[in-house]
Amino acid sequence: MYPMNLVEFCNANMQKGSDEVFRQLDEDNDIDVLDYECTNNCGICSKAMFAIVNGQLVGAQSAPALLDKVYKQVERQEQAEDEWDFL
């Protein structure tokens, strides 16, 4: 059993389309989602959709691509945790 994954969103970026990803992740029981007024990532916010996955910034040019990258980042982090558990 893994600890809950946290994915954070910026309200300004959600207005650019990442709100779709927020809604889909909100339905996933293994992921906690939060939204903030601003995450101080204005550079990427002006260029792409993004989310912060367990502290790691993930960006993409479309909502489907962002959703895919979020799940891939969660999987990578869980695999890394597995490696530490093995030690």
C-alpha positions in Angstrom: 0.0 0.0 0.0 1.4 3.3 -1.0 0.8 6.7 0.7 -1.7 8.9 -1.0 -0.4 10.7 -4.0 -0.9 14.5 -4.0 -1.4 16.5 -7.2 -1.6 20.2 -7.0 -3.0 22.7 -9.5 -2.9 26.4 -10.1 -6.3 28.1 -10.5 -4.9 30.4 -13.3 -3.6 27.3 -15.1 -6.9 25.5 -14.6 -8.6 28.3 -16.6 -6.3 27.3 -19.5 -7.6 23.7 -19.6 -5.9 21.8 -16.8 -9.3 21.8 -14.9 -10.2 18.8 -17.0 -7.3 16.9 -15.6 -8.1 18.1 -12.1 -11.7 16.7 -12.4 -10.5 13.3 -13.7 -7.9 12.9 -11.0 -10.4 14.0 -8.3 -12.3 10.8 -9.2 -9.3 8.6 -8.6 -9.3 7.3 -5.0 -5.5 6.9 -5.0 -4.9 10.6 -5.7 -5.5 13.6 -3.6 -6.0 16.8 -5.6 -5.7 20.4 -4.4 -6.0 23.7 -6.1 -4.3 26.9 -5.2 -4.9 30.5 -6.3 -1.3 30.6 -7.5 1.6 28.1 -7.2 4.3 30.7 -8.3 5.1 28.8 -11.5 4.2 31.7 -13.8 6.9 30.8 -16.4 5.4 27.4 -17.2 1.9 28.6 -16.6 2.1 31.0 -19.4 3.3 28.4 -21.8 1.7 25.0 -20.9 -0.7 23.2 -18.7 1.0 21.8 -15.5 0.5 20.1 -12.2 2.7 19.4 -9.3 2.9 15.6 -8.6 4.2 14.9 -5.1 6.4 18.0 -5.3 7.5 17.4 -8.9 6.4 19.8 -11.7 4.9 18.1 -14.7 3.9 20.0 -17.8 2.2 19.3 -21.2 0.6 21.1 -24.1 -2.8 19.4 -23.8 -5.0 18.0 -21.0 -4.8 14.4 -22.3 -1.0 14.6 -22.4 -0.9 16.2 -18.9 -3.1 13.4 -17.5 -0.8 10.8 -19.0 2.3 12.5 -17.6 0.8 12.8 -14.2 0.1 9.1 -14.0 3.5 8.3 -15.4 5.1 10.4 -12.7 3.1 8.8 -10.0 4.2 5.4 -11.3 7.9 6.4 -11.4 7.7 7.7 -7.8 6.0 4.5 -6.6 8.7 2.4 -8.3 11.4 4.5 -6.7 9.7 3.9 -3.3 9.7 0.2 -4.0 13.4 0.3 -4.7 14.0 1.9 -1.3 11.8 -0.6 0.4 13.9 -3.4 -1.0 17.1 -2.0 0.6 
